[in-house]
Amino acid sequence: MRQPSSSSFSPYTSIPPKSVMDTNAGDEIVVEILPTIRTYRSGRVERLQPTDFVPASLDPPTAVLSKDLNINPFTLLSARLYLPTLSTAADNSRKFPVFVFFHGGGFCIGSAFSSIYHSYLNSLVSRAQVIAVSVDFRLAPENPLPAAYDDSWEALQWISGASGNSEPWLTEAADLDKIFLAGDSTGANIAHNMAVRFGQNKSPVEGLVLMHPYFWGKERIGSEREEKEGVMLKSKDADALWPFVCPGTSGLDDPRVNPTAEGGLSLAALGCRRVLVSVAGRDLLRERGRLYFEKLKQSGWEGEAEFWEAEGEDHVFFLLNPGGEKAVEFMDRLVTFLNKK
């Protein structure tokens, strides 16, 4: 598992130590994508948002238990598993749906082991009574796409038992016929692309939850033409991110980042039975999330789709302010979606 080290510069570290900064004072910036990452001519990578790692544990407020597991020791692919409280004999024999989560961060920052995701998943697991698996995949630019996609697919094969996994939380307590794929921002992009692959394999999962998904395209649509002040994401940074993390791409209309582009794979083949798309009213990515939902309904896909928008909120607000009114409302909607019969 990728863990922070006191003796080396972690690939998740936000700002290099002062001595490194001083040594490279004349280093030229090559790529700057705000508020995420900066790279230099020397090859140095500076991640601009801190990742505070927290250990797996028993969470007293929710009584949710978590643990970390290695999936592939060669690529360092790993995951954090979350188990709801088993307080009765009925709980011990119960099978829980599986919520597979892919973290955001522009494919190049963040971790499944960070406090912001750990806290949110503890709350969700307690409320929704699901087993969660938070996947820690390789990051760009050191490991450009499709590394994160490949890791995520490998993790899903491990979760389903197709790769010989014998983890008891999954083999004994999980209902593997009810797997939900989910993620925020670029993690939602990963979740969508995994659902596409399940569709290609004719093995649909139960659901797909796209939280402020990072989809983009060459041509501006709707409010993307406006440059709003005081918002987290800017169009120029959204333009720069995809070719930075996926240098082999065909461009911003690559179907992996623009699933509604002409000539791409029809959303009718999406490999899930239900979809929940959520967006925020002030988020740059709002238009793409809404378009995805509309195109999915028009595609001939035979599943059930829901759309939820938080007016006046910005990108991933529910993680940054989980106690806010809209964040609580979204949690309620998510729990209802996961528990729907």
N, C-alpha and C positions, 0 to 999 in steps of 0.2 A: 504494500500500500504506500501511496505517496504521503509522507509525513514531513512536517517541518523539521529542519535541522539547525542546531545552534552553531554548528561548525562549518556549514556550507551555505551558499546562496541558493535558496529554494527556488524552483521555477515558478512558484506562486507568490514570491515575495513582491510587494508592491513597489518599494523604493530601495535601490541598492544601498549598502552601507556607505557612510560618508567617505571613507577612504577610497571606495570604488568611484564615487562621484568625483572626488578630487583628481584621481588618476586620469579620468576620462573627461576632464573639463573641456578639452578642445574637440571632443568627439562630435561628429556631425549627425544631426537627426535625419533619418531616411524616411521613416513613416511615423505619423502621429495620428492616432484615432482616439478622439475624446468621447467619453471619459475613461477609456479602457487601457490603451497601450501605446508605447513609444519605442521605436527601434533605432539603432545607431549604425553608422558606417562600420564600426569595429565589430558588429555582430551582437553587441550588448542589447538586451531586451529589458525594458523598464515597464513593469506593470503598475498602473496608476491607481488602482483601488486595492486596499488591504484585504487580505484573506486571513481571518483569525480562526485558526483551527481549534476545534473542541473535541474531546475524546467521546467515544461511544460510552453510554452509561444507562443507568436507570434514572429516568427523569421524574423527580418527585411530584411536580404539579400535575402531571398527566398519568403517571405510573406506566409510561411506555418504556420498554426495554430496547436498547439498540446494541449492535455489535458490528464490527468490521471484518470483512473477509476478502482474501485474495482470490481473484478469478484466473488471472494469467500472470504468473511471476516474471515472465520474460518481458512483457510490455508494461507491467505494473498496473494492469487493469484491476480495479477493486470496487467494492461497494459497501455501503452502510445499510444494514437491515434494521427495520423497526417492527416490533411486535406489540400489539395492544395487550392490555391487562387480561390475564387468564385467571379469573377469580372464582369460577365455579366449575363443576364437573362438566356442565354443558359447554363452557368455553373451551375446556381441554379437548373436547371432541369436535369442536366447531371448525369449519373451513372458512378462512377469511379471503376476500378478494385481494388481489395483488396490485399495488399502485407503484409502477415503475417510473422513477423520476429522473430527468436529465436536467442538470443545472444550467443556468444561463451564464453570460459573461463573454459574449462575442466569440465563442470557441477558443478563447485565448487567456481568460482569467477565470478564477473561481474554483470551487472544490465542493465535492459532496460532503466533505468533513468540516465545512465552515459553519460558524454559529448561526448565520441567518437562515440557512436551509435546515440545519439540525433543529432549531426552534420551531420553524414552520411545520416540519414533518412530524415532530412530536405532537403538535396540536392537531394536525389533520388525522393522524393515525388514531388518536384518542377519540376524536369526534366521529370519524367515519367508520371506525372499527375495520380497518384494512391493515394488511401487512405492506409496508413500504420498502422498496429497494431503491436507494439513491446511488446512481452509477457515477464513478469517478473515472473519466476517460482521459486520454492524452490530449494535451493542449497544443494549439498552434502558437507561434510560427515554428517552434522546434519540431512539432509533429503536425504538418498541415493536413487539412482534409484531403482524403476521406478517413484519416485516422480515427477521429471521434465517431464517425458513422460505423466504422468497422468494429471499434471497441464496443459500441452500444449494441450492435447486432450480436456480438459474441456474448455480451452480458445477458441478452435476452435468451440466447440458446442455453446458457448456464441456468437461468431462472426456470426455464421450462423443463429442465432435466434432459434436454436433447444432447448435452455434452457430458452426461454422466454425473451431474451434480447430485450430491446426497445430503445437502444441508437440511437438517430436520425442520427448521422453521418453514421451509418451503415444501418438503416432502410430506410433512405430517400436519401442518397447520394451514397451508395455503390452498385455495381453490384455483387451480391453474387453468380452469375453464373461464375464469373471470379475471383477466389481466387488463389493466388500464395503462396506457402509455401517456406520459405527461411531461411537461417541462415549461419553463418560463423563458421568454425571449429566444435566444439561439437554442436553448434546450427544447423549446417547443418545435423549432425547426427540426431538430434531431428526432423528436417524437413523431412528427409527420412523416419524415423519411423512413422511419422504422415501420410505420403503418403501411406505407407504399410497398415496402419489401414483404410484409405479411400478405398483402394483397396479391403480389406477384407469385407468392408461394401457395396461394389459395388456402391460407390458414388464418382467418380473421381473429383478432382479439376482441374483447368485449367493448373497450372504449378508448377514446383519444381525447385528451384534455390539452388544449393549446392556450397557454396563458401569455397574452401579449406577444404572439409569435413573430420572430424575425423572418419575414418574407420581404422581398424587395424586387426591383425591376429597373430596367433601363429608362423607361419613360415615367415621369411623375404623374400621379393620379390624385384627384381630389385635393385635400388639404396639404398634401405633400408639396404642392407648389408654393405654399406659404412658409416663410421662415418665422416661427414663433419664438418669442423671447422667453427665457426662463424655463425651458423644457430640457429634459435630460439628453435627448438624441437629436442630432442635426443631420440633414440630408447628405451633406458632403462626407460625413463620417460613415453613414450607412452605405454610401457609394464605395468608399475605400475599404470597408471591412471585408466584403466577400472576396475580392481578388487577393487580399492580403492573407486570408486564412486558407484560401483554396486556389493556389497559383496555377493549377492546371485547368481552371474553369473555362467554359466557353464565353463567359461574360455574365452580366447581371440578369439575363433572362435564362440562365442555367435553370432547369426545372427543379433542382434541389433548393434553390433560393427563391425562385419564382414559379410556384406550382400552377399558377393560372396563366402562364405565358402560352401564346399560340404555338401549336405544334408539340406541346408537352404531353406527358401521359395524362389521360383523362382521370379526373378525381373519382369517376364512377368505380374505379378499381381499388379504391382505398380499402385497406384490409382491417376494418373494424365495424362494429355494429352500431355504435353511437359516438357522437362527437359533441364536445362543448368547446366553443371558441369564445374567449373573453378578451376584451380590449379596454383601453382607457381613453377618455375623450380628448386629453391633451397630448397623448402619445403620438410621436411621428409614425409609428407602425400601425396606427388605428385603421387606416384605409385598407391596408393589405389584409388585415384580419377580417374585416367586414367583407371584402371582395372574395376571400377564400370561402367564407361561409355561404355567400350568395352563389358562387360558382359550384360549390359542392351540391347545393340543393338543386341546381339546374342540370347537373351532370348525368342524372339517371342513377346515381348511387342510391341504394335501397335502404340505407340505415336511417337513424333518427338524429337530427342535428339541432343543437341549441346555441343561442347567441346571447352574450351578456356584456353590457357596456357600462363602465363606471364614468359617469359624466364628471368633468372637472378634475380628473385624476391623471397622473403622469405614469410613465413606464414603470412596471412592477411595484406600484405603490403598496400592494398588499404585503410585500416582503419588507419594505422599508418602514411601514407604519401598520403592523398587523392588528393593532388595537383600534384603528380608525373605523368610523362608521361604515364606509364603503368596503373596507377590508373584511369586516365582520360579515357584511352582507354577501360578499363574494365567497367567503368560507362556507356560509350556510348553503349557497347555491351549489358549491362544489360537493359538499357532503350529500346533498339531495341527489345530485347526479350519480354519485358513486353508489348510493344505496337504492336507487330506483330498481324495482323488480322488472 
